[in-house]
Amino acid sequence: MNKTQNAIQYLEFKLLIFGLVCVSLVSFTACSDDDEPVVEVTYSWEFEEVAPSTPDFMDDKNKIESAFKTALGASCTATSVTKQGTSETCDLEVLEACQRAFDSLKDEVWQGRYTFTVTNVTTGIVIFSLSFDADDNNSAKSYQAYDLKIGDYIYDDGTTSDGGLRGIEGDGSIVWAEPRPQPEGGKTVVGVVFWTPSETTAYGRITPASLTDDKIMSAEHPDCIHGLAVAVKNLTYNGRENMRWQKPDDYVTEWQLGEGFAHAGKDKFVPISSYFAPVDNINRIYGYQNTVILRAYNAYCNANGRSEYIVCPVAALDEFVSGNVCPAPAGSTGWFLPSVKELHMLCCGDLDNVWLRRVSYHATTIMKVVYSSIDAVGGDAMYIRYWSSSELENSSRAFGIDFCGYATSYSKYFVCKARAVCAF
């Protein structure tokens, strides 16, 4: 089973989600909420990575590019293609074309590793990225009942129990225990495990997930090294799950780097803002320290007549904690607003360069496992768009996750949901 076949399964899932959700609320693009209709949308494509293993690699490249050009309706000499309509509708059309290209390539054997991307030139967003690889990196994984793993339940007393995951096949299909174990009686499930260090291999990686990246979290909770869990409930702000990030928008990073943020360990913090590069903060686990900063910012605003500037998801987090809606596991870091990296791990697993990693079999598998355990305890379903604690550098935007499988940025006026996570 190669990566092309795995990606076919993911795109089928992605297009199904689109058909089930109101088009006015969701698309499979990184378009902002204030995206205006346009007459034409242009798309370009390129190979981001070419790592040949034989002299015949040009045949592979030509085969891949030709398949995509044909599916996109472009001529053999074209370097871009233009579609009619809004970015939202055109992006969907292009994703459907990508599936047709997959269908035509699914039985091919590759002579190297090639990463092919398609970019919406109008918005500047890479909407599609896939690696074709001679090696099958999506090898099957197996788990035992006693392993701490994705989908396990975590209780308010800090203990965990088996969620029933027994394997993930190379094609992303899930193997469950039969019968599937139930949560322990007399205990309260407050979260579901979505990552453990055993899921990450550092070899060959740029930014492998590590709980020690966040120096503030490591200093304040040195024993929380076992994994990450997501709360079984959504956050609410003033009684509503949908909320803006901030209104009117303010650039919180500027406040953080100035005199307003007076934390004793200020020099240990990194900016909550990030750009898109593979080594930028967008690719690190920084949700805990981001939340410390945003809480301090909200307190500053409330104390200085600027309450209209508070960051709403963090205010919602404080309501969540003070109202004891879903107690954090004993011995954990306590709930915090995840960074875009942590949200991407919840959605797609631990991958490098989260801004470009739009297509992966992990996106269906990780979500299915976590969703299944949340549903088993009557938790809130995970919806499409969630806020992170990360700002986009030098802008009035914040990062979020589209749970169809990609990181994006939204105007801070846009409306998303929010979910808390913790390290334990």
ChimeraX attribute file (.defattr): number of C-alpha atoms within 10 A of each C-alpha:
attribute: neighborCount
match mode: 1-to-1
recipient: residues
	/A:1	15
	/A:2	22
	/A:3	21
	/A:4	24
	/A:5	18
	/A:6	21
	/A:7	25
	/A:8	22
	/A:9	18
	/A:10	24
	/A:11	22
	/A:12	12
	/A:13	15
	/A:14	20
	/A:15	17
	/A:16	11
	/A:17	17
	/A:18	16
	/A:19	11
	/A:20	8
	/A:21	12
	/A:22	10
	/A:23	12
	/A:24	7
	/A:25	10
	/A:26	18
	/A:27	23
	/A:28	23
	/A:29	25
	/A:30	23
	/A:31	22
	/A:32	17
	/A:33	15
	/A:34	10
	/A:35	11
	/A:36	11
	/A:37	12
	/A:38	12
	/A:39	11
	/A:40	13
	/A:41	21
	/A:42	18
	/A:43	23
	/A:44	16
	/A:45	21
	/A:46	14
	/A:47	16
	/A:48	13
	/A:49	13
	/A:50	16
	/A:51	12
	/A:52	18
	/A:53	12
	/A:54	10
	/A:55	9
	/A:56	12
	/A:57	18
	/A:58	13
	/A:59	11
	/A:60	19
	/A:61	21
	/A:62	11
	/A:63	14
	/A:64	21
	/A:65	17
	/A:66	17
	/A:67	19
	/A:68	24
	/A:69	21
	/A:70	15
	/A:71	19
	/A:72	22
	/A:73	14
	/A:74	15
	/A:75	12
	/A:76	11
	/A:77	8
	/A:78	11
	/A:79	12
	/A:80	18
	/A:81	17
	/A:82	18
	/A:83	18
	/A:84	12
	/A:85	14
	/A:86	16
	/A:87	27
	/A:88	22
	/A:89	17
	/A:90	20
	/A:91	25
	/A:92	17
	/A:93	13
	/A:94	21
	/A:95	21
	/A:96	17
	/A:97	19
	/A:98	22
	/A:99	21
	/A:100	17
	/A:101	22
	/A:102	22
	/A:103	14
	/A:104	15
	/A:105	17
	/A:106	16
	/A:107	12
	/A:108	15
	/A:109	13
	/A:110	21
	/A:111	21
	/A:112	19
	/A:113	19
	/A:114	22
	/A:115	16
	/A:116	20
	/A:117	20
	/A:118	22
	/A:119	19
	/A:120	25
	/A:121	17
	/A:122	14
	/A:123	17
	/A:124	12
	/A:125	17
	/A:126	20
	/A:127	26
	/A:128	22
	/A:129	20
	/A:130	20
	/A:131	21
	/A:132	26
	/A:133	19
	/A:134	17
	/A:135	15
	/A:136	11
	/A:137	11
	/A:138	18
	/A:139	13
	/A:140	13
	/A:141	14
	/A:142	12
	/A:143	17
	/A:144	13
	/A:145	15
	/A:146	8
	/A:147	14
	/A:148	21
	/A:149	27
	/A:150	27
	/A:151	26
	/A:152	26
	/A:153	29
	/A:154	28
	/A:155	21
	/A:156	18
	/A:157	16
	/A:158	15
	/A:159	14
	/A:160	20
	/A:161	21
	/A:162	23
	/A:163	28
	/A:164	24
	/A:165	24
	/A:166	20
	/A:167	17
	/A:168	21
	/A:169	16
	/A:170	18
	/A:171	22
	/A:172	23
	/A:173	17
	/A:174	18
	/A:175	16
	/A:176	16
	/A:177	15
	/A:178	9
	/A:179	7
	/A:180	12
	/A:181	14
	/A:182	14
	/A:183	20
	/A:184	13
	/A:185	7
	/A:186	6
	/A:187	12
	/A:188	17
	/A:189	28
	/A:190	24
	/A:191	32
	/A:192	30
	/A:193	28
	/A:194	26
	/A:195	26
	/A:196	21
	/A:197	17
	/A:198	11
	/A:199	15
	/A:200	15
	/A:201	11
	/A:202	11
	/A:203	7
	/A:204	7
	/A:205	12
	/A:206	13
	/A:207	20
	/A:208	18
	/A:209	25
	/A:210	17
	/A:211	21
	/A:212	16
	/A:213	14
	/A:214	19
	/A:215	18
	/A:216	20
	/A:217	21
	/A:218	17
	/A:219	11
	/A:220	10
	/A:221	16
	/A:222	14
	/A:223	14
	/A:224	18
	/A:225	16
	/A:226	17
	/A:227	21
	/A:228	24
	/A:229	30
	/A:230	26
	/A:231	25
	/A:232	27
	/A:233	20
	/A:234	24
	/A:235	28
	/A:236	21
	/A:237	20
	/A:238	11
	/A:239	9
	/A:240	11
	/A:241	16
	/A:242	20
	/A:243	23
	/A:244	21
	/A:245	30
	/A:246	24
	/A:247	15
	/A:248	13
	/A:249	19
	/A:250	16
	/A:251	17
	/A:252	24
	/A:253	22
	/A:254	15
	/A:255	14
	/A:256	21
	/A:257	16
	/A:258	10
	/A:259	9
	/A:260	12
	/A:261	17
	/A:262	12
	/A:263	14
	/A:264	7
	/A:265	9
	/A:266	13
	/A:267	8
	/A:268	12
	/A:269	18
	/A:270	19
	/A:271	18
	/A:272	26
	/A:273	23
	/A:274	21
	/A:275	16
	/A:276	16
	/A:277	13
	/A:278	16
	/A:279	14
	/A:280	13
	/A:281	21
	/A:282	27
	/A:283	27
	/A:284	24
	/A:285	25
	/A:286	30
	/A:287	28
	/A:288	25
	/A:289	25
	/A:290	27
	/A:291	23
	/A:292	17
	/A:293	25
	/A:294	26
	/A:295	18
	/A:296	17
	/A:297	22
	/A:298	21
	/A:299	15
	/A:300	18
	/A:301	16
	/A:302	14
	/A:303	10
	/A:304	9
	/A:305	9
	/A:306	12
	/A:307	14
	/A:308	14
	/A:309	19
	/A:310	24
	/A:311	25
	/A:312	23
	/A:313	30
	/A:314	27
	/A:315	19
	/A:316	24
	/A:317	23
	/A:318	18
	/A:319	17
	/A:320	20
	/A:321	18
	/A:322	11
	/A:323	10
	/A:324	10
	/A:325	13
	/A:326	21
	/A:327	20
	/A:328	28
	/A:329	25
	/A:330	14
	/A:331	15
	/A:332	21
	/A:333	21
	/A:334	17
	/A:335	25
	/A:336	25
	/A:337	29
	/A:338	29
	/A:339	30
	/A:340	32
	/A:341	31
	/A:342	29
	/A:343	29
	/A:344	27
	/A:345	22
	/A:346	27
	/A:347	25
	/A:348	26
	/A:349	25
	/A:350	24
	/A:351	21
	/A:352	18
	/A:353	20
	/A:354	23
	/A:355	24
	/A:356	21
	/A:357	22
	/A:358	23
	/A:359	23
	/A:360	26
	/A:361	25
	/A:362	25
	/A:363	26
	/A:364	24
	/A:365	21
	/A:366	23
	/A:367	22
	/A:368	16
	/A:369	23
	/A:370	26
	/A:371	18
	/A:372	16
	/A:373	24
	/A:374	26
	/A:375	13
	/A:376	12
	/A:377	17
	/A:378	11
	/A:379	19
	/A:380	15
	/A:381	13
	/A:382	19
	/A:383	13
	/A:384	17
	/A:385	22
	/A:386	24
	/A:387	31
	/A:388	31
	/A:389	30
	/A:390	29
	/A:391	28
	/A:392	22
	/A:393	17
	/A:394	13
	/A:395	13
	/A:396	18
	/A:397	24
	/A:398	27
	/A:399	26
	/A:400	30
	/A:401	26
	/A:402	24
	/A:403	23
	/A:404	27
	/A:405	25
	/A:406	26
	/A:407	27
	/A:408	26
	/A:409	24
	/A:410	25
	/A:411	19
	/A:412	26
	/A:413	18
	/A:414	19
	/A:415	18
	/A:416	22
	/A:417	23
	/A:418	30
	/A:419	25
	/A:420	28
	/A:421	27
	/A:422	23
	/A:423	27
	/A:424	25
